Amino acid sequence: MIRTIIADHHGLFRAGVIRLLRDVKAIDVVAEAETGEEAVDLARKLNPHVVSLEIVMPGIGGLEAARRILRSETGTQVVILTGAWDAPYPTQALRSGVCGFVTKRGAPEDVIVAIKRAYAGKRFVSADIAERLAFQSFDDEANAPFDQLSSREMQIALMVINCQRVQDISVHLHLSPKTINAYRYRIFEKLGISSDVELAMLAVKHGMVNPVLSSAS
């Protein structure tokens, strides 16, 4: 049995995924979480084979949760199941070492296939994301500007975009406020902006802010 944790801040969607997986004999959902922190804690306690994460969640979010789970060296694999599929999310997630990237607009079977392939140590990407990644090198808009950011810079940018204060970010990431501000200014420099407001506007322009997801955070 593939011991699996489902993490998503939308309770109704999370329940739907769990119901879907209950009909799959090879998969056993051992826990559910609604924040990145909860997913990390449960992964440490239960040592599942696979954790499914939404990218946009309260607190540290899915990308940082994935990084922490994968750094634990327990063999737990990570699959991203998300409503945030615009660039640069797929690239950033795959760079972090996740085994799968599935969008919520895809086929339900994609979730099952992604979890099974992750358990086998193989990758799976939704067809729509695979096509986007295949043409990404030919699309300047897809590569600019957020693909310039490192994984840590991207994580902090997402938290700023989601209106988290520097002090809160420092607590979540176990970094000093001074270090967080240093990252912020480095992000501003790379993106050619000078404030959190401009960062949010740039995120909206490039499709990184989903109003439904943001309002539910």
Sequence and secondary structure as in RCSB ss.txt:
>XXXX:A:sequence
MIRTIIADHHGLFRAGVIRLLRDVKAIDVVAEAETGEEAVDLARKLNPHVVSLEIVMPGIGGLEAARRILRSETG
TQVVILTGAWDAPYPTQALRSGVCGFVTKRGAPEDVIVAIKRAYAGKRFVSADIAERLAFQSFDDEANAPFDQLS
SREMQIALMVINCQRVQDISVHLHLSPKTINAYRYRIFEKLGISSDVELAMLAVKHGMVNPVLSSAS
>XXXX:A:secstr
 EEEEEE S HHHHHHHHHHHHT TTEEEEEEESSHHHHHHHHHHH  SEEEE SS STTHHHHHHHHHHHT S 
 EEEEEES  STTHHHHHHHTT SEEEETTS HHHHHHHHHHHHTT  EE HHHHHHHHHGGG HHHHTTGGGS 
HHHHHHHHHHHTT  HHHHHHHHT  HHHHHHHHHHHHHHHT  SHHHHHHHHHHTT   HHHHHH 
